[in-house]
Amino acid sequence: MAWNSNNRAHTSLWGFEIWDHAQEDVGFKEVGDWGANFIIKLAAGDGSQMRSDKARTHAEKLDGAFISMFRASYEQGENRTSAIIGMEKLLVDSDKTMSDLADVVDEKYKFLGEVS
């Protein structure tokens, strides 16, 4: 699915990420192109273990925000562990973008207002 401002999972992810990166003045469309390295705040010289640690930490932070702040629940067959692992797998791939992450978020979580 394409990065879509009419998708609650995508807009919730966008809202959290612009806050987390102190980029509140950045529009929805351009955030969709943010790369995984930027999303997890990977620094020059960070090795593969640091990438993995940052991806895991960021996925855990996202899960907490979706469940507590955005009042999302897990899709049928998903749980906290599967959601975090799904996001983590994407976030360790430097070729992935926010738009790609949004698709994983939409697969794993059910946000308020979504039809069953």
MIROKE-134354 format. One record per atom (N, C-alpha, C): residue in one letter; x negated, z, y negated. Coordinates in steps of 0.02 Angstrom, whole numbers, plus 50000, padded with zeros to 5 digits. Example, Ala and Ser with C-alpha at 12.3 -4.5 7.8 and 13.67 -1.06 7.14 Angstrom:
2
A493405039050284A493855039050225A493405039050165S493585035450112S493165035750053S493555039449998
***
This chain:
116
M499585000050059M500005000050000M499565000049938A499764996449889A499374996049827A499485002349784W498995003949745W499015009349696W499635008249653N500105013049654N500755011849624N500995017949585S501135016949522S501365022549479S502075024749495N502415021349540N503085023449561N503075027149627N502475028649652N502395032249715N502175039349699R502575044249720R502435051249703R501765053649730A501575051449790A500925053349818A500365050749773H500425044649749H499905041649707H499875045149639T500445046549609T500445049649543T500215056949547S500365060349602S500125067249610S499365067249618L499105062649657L498385062049664L498065060449597W498335055749560W498085053949494W498085060049448G498635063649445G498675069449402G498155074649418F498065076049482F497555080949501F496865078449483E496715072249499E496035069749488E495835069249414I496295067249372I496105066949301I495995073949274W496365078849300W496235085749280W495575088149308D495445087049372D494845089449405D494205086349375H494265080249351H493685076849321H493685077249245A494135081249216A494185082049144A494215075149110Q494655070949136Q494735064049111Q495465062849093E495775067649060E496485067249046E496705061149006D496235057848972D496415052048931D496345045448969V496205045749034V496115039649074V496785037649104G496945031349098G497585028849123G497615028249198F498225027549222F498355027249294F497985021449326K498045015449297K497775009449329K497025010049341E496645012249291E495915012349300E495685017749349V496055023149356V495875028349403V495895025749475G496335021049488G496375018049555G495725014849578D495305012949531D494665009849546D494085014749552W494195021149539W493665026049545W493405025949617G492745025949624G492435025949690G492385032849720A492305032949786A492275039349822A491695043649797N491135040749780N490565044649755N490755048349691F491115045049647F491335048249585F491855053649600I492315052149644I492845056849660I492565063449685I492065063149730I491785069349758I491205072049717K491065068749661K490535070849615K489845070949648L489705065549684L489055064949717L488525063549665A487975067149669A487425066449622A486875062249652A486485059049609A485915055149632A485465059849673G485245057549730G484805061549772G485165065849823D485835066349819D486205070049869D486145066349936G485985069849988G485925066950055G486585066550091S486555064250153S487155063250192S487525069850206Q487155075250217Q487485081650229Q487845084050166M487535083050108M487855085050045M488485080750034R488445074250049R489035069850043R489595072450087S489435074150149S489935076650195S490235083250171D489815087750147D490045094150121D490505093250060K490315088850015K490715087749955K491375084349972A491365079750020A491985076450042A492455081650072R492195086050114R492605091150145R492905095950093T492485098150048T492705102749995T493245099549952H493145093249935H493635089949892H494295088949930A494255087149994A494865086250034A495245092850039E494885098350048E495205104950051E495535106749984K495195105049930K495475106349864K496115102249852L496095095949873L496685091649866L497265094449908D497125096449969D497655099150012D497975105249978G497575109649952G497845115549919G498285113749859A498055108849820A498445106749762A499105103549783F499085099149833F499695095849854F500215100749880I499985105549920I500455110249950I500705115449899S500265118249859S500465123649814S500715121149746M500365116549716M500565114349648M501105109049649F501045104249695F501515098649696F502075099549747R502055105249783R502575107149831R502695101949885A502155098549905A502195093649960A502215097350027S502415093850077S502375096450146S502025091050187Y501865092550248Y501535087650291Y502045083050322E501865076750329E502285072050364E502345074250437Q502865071950471Q502965073650541Q502345071650581G502105076250622G501515075050663G500855076550628E500885078350564E500285080050526E500265087550514N499675090050498N499585097050480N498985097550433R498825103550413R498275104550366R497625101450392T497475102650454T496845100150483T496825092450483S497355089350507S497355081950511S497345078850441A497675082050393A497675079350325A496985079750295I496655085450302I495985086250274I495495081550308I495525080950373I495075076450409I495185069250387G495805067250379G495955060450356G495665058950288M495745063550241M495465062550174M494705062850176E494425067350214E493705068150219E493375061750246K493675058850298K493405052650327K493375047050274L493865046750232L493865041650180L493345043250126L493315049550106L492885051450050L492145050950064V491935050950127V491225050150142V491005042850139D491475038250133D491325031050131D491265028850058S490665027350037S490545025649967S490885019149946D491125015149993D491465008849977D492205009849962K492455015849973K493175017149963K493325019249891T493945018349873T494165019849804T494745024849805M494945026849745M495525031249737M496145028049767S496215021549758S496785018049786S496805018749862D496225018249894D496185019249966D496375026449985L496125031249947L496285038249960L497025039449952A497345036249904A498055037149893A498465035049954D498245029949989D498595027750049D498555033050103V497985036250110V497915041750159V498365047550139V498355049250075V498785054750050V499515053350065D499725047150054D500425045350066D500595045750140E500115044250184E500225044750257E500285052050280K499925056550248K499865063350273K500365068250242Y500605066850182Y501025071550145Y501695068550127K502185072950124K502855071150100K502945075050035F503025071449980F503105074449915F503835075249897L503985079849852L504675081049830L504995074449809G505605073549829G505975067549810G505905061749858E505445062149906E505375056749955E505965057050004V506205051350022V506745050950071V506445051350141S506765055050184S506515055850253S506575049450292
***
